[in-house]
Amino acid sequence: MKILAAQYEGLRRDSPAGPERTSAMTRIVNEARVRAASSLGTAARKAPKLLRSPSEGDRIIGLAFTQESGDPAVLDDVLNLVKYSASAFEMFHALLAVEEMAFKLTSDQRATAMSVLAAEQRDPRGVGISADLGLPALIARTLAELSMAST
């Protein structure tokens, strides 16, 4: 996974922002998810350390693992990446991870997640969430998933 994390960081560092870079980064996330699917237990065990890493590459791999495993044990780590995401790409994948675990969360976890997402809709850090093409809709969709999971 270190190779995928390094490739991700290299793309972010060396490639101009745009659809080609986003597609290449998405391929890395997809590859990490495929690898996680072959060993969900290992992915779930490795995810917490990756999600807490200062390395953007490690964090994105941790999010890919969590998207695949849907392990609610790392909800707090994933919500921290929603609240303090280093990029729109990271926030996007953190939101996808929350969606994947929505139906496995306790009612308290769902309430916490919904509170964090509702706050992010207001863009408390002023990072331009509402100006992004996909984040507002994804936040709304994730909130809807969490709401449906509680019924």
Summary of the structure (lengths in Angstrom):
residues: 151
radius of gyration: 14.6
end to end distance: 37.2
largest distance: 45.7
contacts: 472
relative contact order: 0.11
helix: 79%
strand: 0%
